[in-house]
Amino acid sequence: MKAPVIKLDAGEAGEVDLNDDIFGLEPRADILHRVVRWQRARLQQGTHKVKTRSETSYSTKKIVRQKGSGGARHGDRNAPIFRKGGIYKGPTPRSHEHDLPKKFRKLGLKHALSAKRKAGELIVIEDVNLAEAKTKLLAAAVKNLGWKRALVIDGAAVNENFAKAAANIEGVDVLPSQGANVYDILKRDTLVVTKAGLEALEARLK
């Protein structure tokens, strides 16, 4: 399928062929959900922790004698039923990561790219090369293009001047093609891919 190519100054730069196997799929929410869940799980710190009855600071002395008090036969005040006692089977530090096959991750990225194309939120740009790292100039160009929450994916390396200028613009994020991922693509309103980024993505997803 064909897609128009624009320049950073909003001018036209011809057309480019999009690979149907990458940009022409029917997006599946279940695949996207699984990949995003896998990504977010890897970022969870897993440092949640509560004290068990062996870690709370009360005395371990038996509260009342075993028989004759008319009450329950308790041991010490660290028992979970008491206020400020230990927590029974509470959370402990652990990793939330889980496995997801590499082929499935690749499929998820294809569906994310296809979802953006189907929604009309995919823009192909000739390049993002800037002569100088001027945020003011880039901000004006971004405003003219109508990008509010955009992810820009470049080739193997992002143009240094563009990356520096974009760092100060709210709502514009930049990634090299190798850093392209499902979560970042889906959470932006607009996906902008350079011609170099397009070639790199197609080579990565073959």
C-alpha positions in Angstrom: 0.0 0.0 0.0 1.1 3.6 -0.7 1.5 6.3 1.9 2.3 10.0 1.3 5.7 11.3 2.6 6.0 14.8 4.0 8.9 17.0 5.0 9.5 18.7 8.3 8.3 22.0 6.8 5.0 20.3 5.8 6.0 20.1 2.2 5.3 17.0 0.1 8.1 14.5 -0.7 6.4 11.8 -2.8 5.1 8.4 -1.7 6.4 5.3 -0.1 5.3 1.6 -0.2 4.2 0.2 3.2 4.6 -3.5 3.8 1.2 -5.2 4.0 2.5 -7.8 6.4 3.5 -5.0 8.9 1.0 -2.2 8.3 -1.9 -4.0 6.7 -3.0 -6.4 9.5 -6.4 -6.2 11.2 -5.4 -5.0 14.7 -6.3 -7.4 17.5 -6.8 -6.0 20.9 -6.0 -9.3 22.7 -2.5 -9.4 21.2 -1.8 -5.7 22.0 -3.1 -6.2 25.5 -0.8 -9.2 26.2 2.3 -7.4 24.9 1.5 -4.1 26.8 0.9 -6.2 30.0 4.3 -7.9 29.5 6.0 -4.6 29.0 4.4 -3.0 32.1 5.1 -6.0 34.3 8.8 -5.8 33.5 8.8 -2.2 34.8 7.2 -3.0 38.1 9.7 -2.7 41.0 8.1 -5.4 43.1 9.5 -3.9 46.3 6.2 -4.1 48.3 6.8 -5.6 51.7 4.9 -6.2 55.0 6.1 -7.6 58.3 5.3 -11.1 59.3 4.7 -12.1 62.9 8.4 -12.9 63.3 9.4 -9.3 62.3 7.0 -7.2 64.4 8.4 -5.6 67.6 6.0 -6.8 70.3 7.2 -9.1 73.1 7.0 -12.8 72.4 5.8 -13.5 76.0 2.5 -15.4 76.2 -0.3 -13.0 76.8 -2.4 -14.9 79.3 -2.1 -18.3 80.9 -3.2 -21.2 78.7 -6.2 -22.2 80.9 -8.6 -20.5 83.3 -8.8 -17.0 81.8 -12.1 -17.7 80.0 -10.6 -16.3 76.8 -8.9 -17.7 73.8 -5.6 -19.6 74.1 -3.3 -17.0 72.6 0.5 -17.0 72.4 2.0 -13.5 71.8 0.8 -10.2 70.5 2.6 -10.6 67.1 -0.3 -12.9 66.0 -2.0 -11.6 62.8 -5.4 -11.1 64.6 -4.0 -8.4 66.8 -3.7 -4.7 65.9 -0.1 -4.1 64.7 0.6 -7.8 64.7 2.3 -9.5 61.8 0.6 -9.8 58.4 -0.3 -13.3 57.2 0.7 -14.1 53.7 1.3 -10.4 52.8 3.3 -9.2 49.8 7.1 -9.7 49.7 9.7 -8.4 47.3 9.5 -10.3 44.0 9.8 -9.9 40.2 6.5 -9.4 38.3 8.1 -10.4 35.0 6.7 -13.2 32.9 7.8 -14.8 29.7 6.4 -13.8 26.3 7.8 -15.5 23.1 9.9 -13.3 20.9 7.6 -14.1 17.9 4.6 -12.9 19.8 6.3 -9.6 20.8 7.2 -9.1 17.1 3.6 -9.8 16.2 2.4 -7.3 18.8 4.6 -4.6 17.2 3.1 -5.3 13.8 -0.4 -5.0 15.1 0.4 -1.7 16.9 1.8 -0.3 13.6 -1.2 -1.6 11.7 -3.5 0.0 14.3 -2.0 3.4 13.8 -2.2 3.2 10.1 -5.8 2.0 10.2 -6.7 4.9 12.5 -5.1 7.4 10.2 -2.5 8.3 12.9 0.6 7.2 11.0 2.7 9.9 9.3 5.8 9.1 7.2 8.3 11.9 7.1 11.3 12.2 4.8 13.8 12.8 7.6 14.2 14.8 10.9 17.6 16.2 10.2 18.1 19.7 11.7 21.0 22.0 11.0 21.0 23.3 14.5 19.4 22.2 17.8 16.9 25.1 18.1 13.8 24.2 20.1 12.0 27.3 19.0 12.3 26.4 15.3 11.2 22.8 15.9 8.3 23.8 18.2 7.0 26.1 15.4 7.3 23.2 12.8 5.5 20.8 15.2 2.7 23.2 15.8 2.3 23.8 12.1 2.1 20.1 11.5 -0.5 19.7 14.2 1.4 17.2 16.3 0.2 17.3 20.0 1.1 13.9 21.4 3.5 12.4 18.9 6.1 9.7 18.9 8.9 10.1 16.3 10.7 6.9 15.2 14.0 7.5 13.3 16.5 5.0 11.9 19.3 3.2 13.7 20.3 6.6 15.3 18.3 9.7 15.9 19.6 13.0 14.5 21.4 14.6 17.5 20.2 18.1 16.8 16.6 16.9 16.5 16.8 14.9 19.7 18.1 17.9 21.6 15.5 20.3 20.3 12.7 17.8 20.8 13.7 17.1 24.4 12.2 20.5 25.5 8.9 20.1 23.6 6.1 18.7 25.7 4.2 15.9 23.9 7.0 15.0 21.5 9.1 11.9 22.1 11.8 10.4 20.0 13.1 6.9 19.7 15.5 5.0 17.4 13.9 2.2 15.4 15.4 -0.4 17.8 13.5 1.2 20.7 10.1 1.1 19.0 7.7 -0.7 21.3 3.9 -1.4 21.5 3.2 0.6 24.7 4.9 3.9 23.5 3.3 3.6 20.1 -0.2 3.1 21.4 -0.2 5.8 24.1 0.6 8.6 21.6 -2.0 10.2 19.3 0.4 10.4 16.3 3.1 8.0 15.2 5.7 9.7 13.0 8.2 7.4 11.2 11.1 8.6 9.0 11.9 6.8 5.8 15.1 5.5 7.5 13.0 4.3 10.4 10.5 2.6 8.1 13.3 0.6 6.4 14.8 -0.3 9.8 11.4 -1.4 11.2 10.7 -3.5 8.1 14.1 -5.2 8.4 13.5 -5.8 12.1 10.0 -7.3 11.6 10.7 -9.6 8.6 
